[in-house]
Amino acid sequence: MRYEHGVSVVLATHNGSRFIREQLETLVGQTVHPLEIIVSDDASTDDTLEIVRNLSCGSATEFKIHENVPALGFRSNFLRAARLARGKFVAFCDQDDIWDTKKIEFCSPYLDDRSVSMIAHTAITIDSNNRELGVFRQGIHRTGLRKPLTYDPWLTFFGFSIVFRRELLDLWDVDDRFIDFIVPSEMIAHDRWVMFLAQVVGQTVEIDVPLVRYRQHAHNLFGNGERERSAGRRTVAWGLGSLQGSHDRHDRYRRAASGSDG
């Protein structure tokens, strides 16, 4: 598959009518336009899709709208939608956040560097009324380049804050990825999977600029870093047998992705 220069925005939705219009307006208002906006809806019962379709009609940016019935769950929804992307890079997008209109512009200088597999940035947390709560750094304190295998493989940048090379999703079948140590009954979340692949095969650019306003409200799947702080407790409760099995699969994927047999 040949990927076109540019960034595909992948927006996973489910009953997001309260906030999604504001988010969509920041996507079509980017100073560097996305190549396309892929909206993958997980069986919404509100008017989310009506809002998306109405806004897409007046947009110069191409929209692709997919409906999942039954719902896939956010992990598979994001990853399967991202597999449809034709951009060189993919940006995951949450339905209730607000992008800075220069997000893609800030990321664009790094898109032609073949050594870069992922770009990550900071954010500002906001409440349901758009009031600022604080800076969401995720360990980023300066703009710079990080070498492969720099990060703890079990931690992650949140999906809304990463832009990654589309080719990563061709390295392994997304439906055969290892389990998620945060939720052991599920396969690893979309952002953890992408971060794992990205740091195995390339460098990561960290941008110390808050390029998304990350909304905190009662229906967040994950809050402000809570899944990182609780990770250790959940891993212990999970059990050593399951943990070892996941580590074994993790190592197998790492070797396959890096082209190493040892």
Summary of the structure (lengths in Angstrom):
residues: 262
radius of gyration: 17.6
end to end distance: 29.1
largest distance: 53.9
contacts: 831
relative contact order: 0.16
helix: 35%
strand: 27%
